[in-house]
Amino acid sequence: MKPFHYERSSDVSSACAVAARPASKFVAGGTNLIDLMKLEIETPAQIIDINALPLGGIEETPEQGLRIGALVTNSALAADMNVRRKYPLLSQAILAGASGQLRNKATTGGNLLQRTRCPYFYDTTKPCNKRQPGSGCAALEGLNRMNAVLGVSDNCIAAHPSDMAVAMTALDARIETIAADGATRTIPIDGLYRAPGDTPNIETVLQPGELIKSVVLPPPPPGRQIYRKVRDRASYAFALVSVAAIVAHEKNHVQDARVAFGGISYKPWRSAQAESTLSGASLTRSSYDAAGTAALKNARGYGHNNFKIPLARRTLRAALAEVTGTI
């Protein structure tokens, strides 16, 4: 690990001002950043500890949604009774990720911003455009089993690793931020992440020194919610494919549906194609298969990860069958 300067901030404005300097990083739980620093993939000159900031609460909004502070730990969020009652999908997704020890440290804001687990990103002996722009992408013709099949480019096929963010995407979460100059803005979660394009090293729309303050969930949508995760082992493993599904139905027909995938793109992938196909459809296997076909129409495998495309279709079918009670 390279030497760095450590500073603990007690107010938001000073934290943002310091973080706006070159080579500066916020740290909260540190469950991803510290590992990357040890490997010298991240080499910040300055670390700003934000754990003392007043961003650790969960409160109801006037619209009967929830505002979740950026420093709320994953364990606290999954256990919150409002979350469990109104947004069980979110609790399920969080509990499907990492381990109890990591969830006790990992924060809401940090979870959204965690970096890919592509093995070539972590292997500093291999080219990686995300780690070193312009060096190439070793995953394209390498062991790319865990990599993405939707929305990526020939410069980077890394997949976003978060479970929590997939659920929040299905729930239409909004990200509230504050910048070094005090300006605030609200970003739809689907607009937080940048497509890799020619600059896969730039992963979000956040500006230097811009801090996630909170995540706002609107009132829960109608219908039942489920998070289904397929992985190599039953715990402590990232998703090969995951599906967040919310479905309201009546008289054996879908009234409203939301579908988001994890493990198959550079971001949690909300599928408007699957949702449109499901609208008004009957609660049958053929309808679920049609939704899966629509969702993965533009998917592209890169060899070792070709299996993700049919797996994503089958996982969606299983999730829809379970959430509608038509197993």
Beta strands, then each sheet from edge to edge (+ up, - down):
strand 1: 5-8
strand 2: 24-27
strand 3: 46-49
strand 4: 58-60
strand 5: 66-69
strand 6: 174-178
strand 7: 184-188
strand 8: 211-217
strand 9: 224-230
strand 10: 241-250
strand 11: 253-262
strand 12: 269-270
sheet 1: 1+ 3+ 2+
sheet 2: 4+ 5- 8+ 6- 7+
sheet 3: 9+ 10- 11+ 12-
end
